[in-house]
Amino acid sequence: MHIQDLIIQNLDGLIKAQSNKAELQIENLIAIGAYVAAGVLRGRYQVVKEVKEEEINGVFGIVGNFYAENFGGGFTQEDFITLKTRAMELLQQPTFDSDLNEFVAEILKKDI
């Protein structure tokens, strides 16, 4: 599976799951995008022990294009900058791997 397909599949699945739980807010979109981008970059780092600037830009470009295509003006450049900043902050957390798992599990959890 190509990285673009993986990112789109993860964004789409998490956004749909979140929207089934409650009204989708911009904060949800930022958090989902940040965690997906950070997770992909973390996965890349685990494989090759480095992530090049062009790879980082590529991941954020895919996320940005997905949001632009699906949310248009509802997701602004300012929102995108917030998403990028949050993703990079998440990666600096020593608990990122477990935080990512908890974040995804919470979204995918079915409310009974």
Stockholm file with secondary structure:
# STOCKHOLM 1.0

chainA/1-112         MHIQDLIIQNLDGLIKAQSNKAELQIENLIAIGAYVAAGVLRGRYQVVKEVKEEEINGVFGIVGNFYAENFGGGFTQEDFITLKTRAMELLQQPTFDSDLNEFVAEILKKDI
#=GR chainA/1-112 SS CCHHHHHHHHHHHHHHHHHHHSCCCHHHHHHHHHHHHHHHHHHHHHHHSCCCHHHHHHHHHHHHHHHHHHHGGGSCHHHHHHHHHHHHHHHTCTTHHHHHHHHHHHHHCCCC
#=GC SS_cons         CCHHHHHHHHHHHHHHHHHHHSCCCHHHHHHHHHHHHHHHHHHHHHHHSCCCHHHHHHHHHHHHHHHHHHHGGGSCHHHHHHHHHHHHHHHTCTTHHHHHHHHHHHHHCCCC
//
